[in-house]
Amino acid sequence: MSFTVASCQLLGDGTSVGSVSPGTLRPSLTSDIGAREHPRVVATYGGVYKDPGAERAVASVVGRLVAASDDPSQSYQITILNSPAINAFALPGGYLYITRGLLALANDTSEVAAVLAHEMAHVTANHAIKRQQRAEAKQLANKILTDVVQDSEEARKAIISSQLSFARFSQVQELEADAIGVRTLAKAKFDPYAAARFLRSMAAYARYQSADKTSTSAPDFLSSHPSTPERLQIAVKSARQIGAPGIGERDRDRYLTQIDGMLYGDDPLEGFVRGRSFLHKALGIGFTVPQGYILENSTEAVLASNGDGTAIRFDGADVSGFSSLADYMKSGWINGLLPESVRETTINGLPGVTGAAITQGWSFRIAVIRIGRTGYRFIFASRSPNQRFDEDFRQTADSFRQLTPTERARLQSLRLKVVKTKAGDTPRKLAVGMSGVEPSRRLEFFSILNDLDPNKTIPTGTAVKLVVE
């Protein structure tokens, strides 16, 4: 996270360093939309990530895909975004974006090609424009319903119906892009099964990131993306129509060589997640969440959750305008605050304040700890608070501290290190060398990152990724 206290790219700083232009980008409304939104997208995703190897890895596939696409005259500007998130998407006018987090999860050139082919399909099929037109129509229809229909329940049902229709419209576009992408992938002589392979990797990584691995949530019918099983089925079916597994180029060794040394995980300017701890070198602060919580760092805040339905948010705010932290706590930024719960305290030598709130079926525990002009805020939320909820809150708040100069000096970014396996190497043996993750989760993390069976010996000479400091 960064403090200005208060989730379908290559190259350069908004220029077309990574552009492939076999034709001319036809001037139109679509290119205007992409050009207008490009700076906002780059800013939202941590800026442009500049790494020669990563840029070559992406650039090496683009020309082949454009030539094999449904519209070879379309030009593209592809930007690698400085984000650890696993994401790729397209804007009208040929603006394609891919995160370094996605590049880190991919294991060969064909998997990156599969992602880019999918996003190019969105462009050539004009999905963004169609989606925008459909969204505008839905918004207008909902407004008319709200204004005209007197029966509020009937209006609500009609609006939900239109939302379901729009969500399915977007899902159909995703499945269409999957099918077109696999076809383009094969035409460009890449492995057509790469799309299904990478979808499986993304699903495994999503499960790894989830704190609750036992429960299955109800399907989100308003999701604009189809479920992974549905997409996998389409991807495998499309690949089988082309040929049996084993066809097409993968190019694992060259791809992994190109991303060797790439930044992994959080950007140093946003702080670091190390297992259950968040550490910020520039700000000189850190804290640790209890066992069972999964931390996620974003540009706006640090988030965490566990399998019991507790959510945590950590961020910062300017408290210089308040004579006391109690006054700040009561200043109106918390809905449902229980005034009698506000208590001033000291946490590891720093002035702090704690409180509680109840609103809209949620219970909250809040702590604010002051360093200079900044109030560092912990917000715990649960629909069913219990003793553990309170204990976890106190444990986390009490763990907040200022880092020592030595700790700050030793805190280094995580990087990908690509090595070749030796005789007898197993995932369990290699996982010991992984950094930035709890020891109990290293084997699972290594296996997902390299798309390997955790219980099988790895063939000698296989290129694998390690995450190291």
Buried (B, 14 or more C-beta within 10 A) or exposed (E): BBBEBEEBBBBBEEEBBBBBBBEEBEEEEBBEBBBEBBEEBBEBBBBBBBBEBBBBBBBBBBEBBBEBBBBEEBBBBBBBBBBBBBBBBBBBBBBBBBBBBBBBBBBBBBBBBBBBBBBBBBBBBBBBBBBBEBEEEBEEBBEEBEEEBEEEEEBEEBBEEBBEEBBBBBBEBBBBBBBBBBBBBBBBBBBBBBBBBBBBBBBBBEEBEBBBEEEEEEEEEEEBBBEBEBBBBBBBEBBBEBEEEEBBBBBBBBBBBBBBBBBBBBBBBBBBBBBBBBBBBEBBBBBBBBEBBBBBBBBEBBBBBBBBBBBBBBBBBBBEEBEEBBEBBBEEEBEEBEEEBBEEBEBEEBBBBBBBBBEEEBBBBBBBBBBEEBBBBBBBBBEEBEEBBBEBBBBBBBBBBBBEEEBBEEBEBBBBBBBEBEEEBBBEBBBEEBBBBEEEBBBBBBBBBBBBEBEEEBEEEBBBBBBBE
